Amino acid sequence: MSKPAQRRVARKYAVQAIYSWQLNHQPPQEIELNFLAENDFKGCDTAYFQELLRGVVDDLDALNDLLKPTMHLSLDEVDPVELAILRMAAYELKHRIDVPYKVVINEALEQAKTFGATDGHKFVNGVLDKLARQLRAIEIAAARTPR
């Protein structure tokens, strides 16, 4: 299995784990252990799953501060699934500059289509587009410059 496919699986589990953490307020270590025990992590970039879950929890306030100005809703009004997706994608945009912004957004949209509300992917796309312009301005400008 390719690295991108393994990361896709890691993101899928990470969204579910972040969602669980948001709702249950269990220690993230417990959630991580439960996910590792209850799911088949064969074909998953387990280290990336762990980084995403731990990273979102550890950087939560800063990620929330990045997200708030990009949306017309308060964080409490955002669907919990979409909030988990947005937090995970915000973490990747901020901390994983090795992952192209288009990949981060596309992966988040796929998660939103799979797990979110009917048109949730449109909301996720709008928020992440604004956030990417803020966090990845140089990368976006380079992509638009003709070669």
Secondary structure, DSSP 8 states (H G I E B T S, - for coil): --HHHHHHHHHHHHHHHHHHHHHH---HHHHHHHHHHHS--TTS-HHHHHHHHHHHHHTHHHHHHHHGGG-SS-GGGS-HHHHHHHHHHHHHHHH-TTS-HHHHHHHHHHHHHHHS-TTHHHHHHHHHHHHHHHHSHHHHHHHHS--
